[in-house]
Amino acid sequence: MQASSRSNFQPAEAGAVLAGTVGACAGGGALAGWAAGNTGYGVLGGVVVGIPVGIFAVYRRFKGYFS
């Protein structure tokens, strides 16, 4: 039996990558919002930006599985 060249998809790892990326973007947004005077809007903007960035990070991590 040959081992597949595809990487194994692990949902827990994918969720951790997604949550970590969204959290990091939310933290960066909070800092930017704090500097601008409204932390809440900064966090909201960070999450809005973080969701597609997180999806891209999961795609890059598991690229072999999706192609």
N, C-alpha and C positions, 0 to 999 in steps of 0.2 A: 504494500500500500504506500503510495507516495503522499508526502505532505503537500498540502496546497500552498501556493505562493500567496494566497490571500491571508491577510491578518484576521485573527479572530475578533469578531465584534462582541464587545462586552458592554451591555447596557449600563451597568453601574459606573464603569469608567467614563462612558460617554456622558452620563448625567453629571458626574463630578467635573468633567472638563467644561460642560455647558454652565453649570452653576458657578464654578470658579471664575470663568470669563465674565459672566454677567455681573458677579459680585465685584470683580476688579474694576469693571467699567462704571458700576454704580459708585464705588469708592472714589474713583477719579472724578466722576461727575459731582460728587458731594464736595470734594475739595475745590473744584472750579466754581460750584455754586456758592460755597462759603466765601470764596474770594470775591465773588460778584455781589454777595449780600443776600442770597436766598438759597439755602442748602437744599430745601425740598425740591425746587425746580431742577437743581443740579443733579440730584439723585434720580429724578424722573428722566431727565435727558440721558443720564448714564445708562439707565436700564433700557431705554428705547434704542440707544446705540449698541448696547451690550448684547441684545438678543440676536441680531444678525451676525455680529462678530463671534458670538458663542457658537452659532450654527456653523459658521465657516471653520472655526477651530475644531469642532467635532468632525467635520468633513475632512479637514487636513489630517487629523489623527488617524482616521479610519479610511483613508483614501483607497487602499487596496481592497477593502470590503465592498465599496460602492461601485467600483469599476470592473 
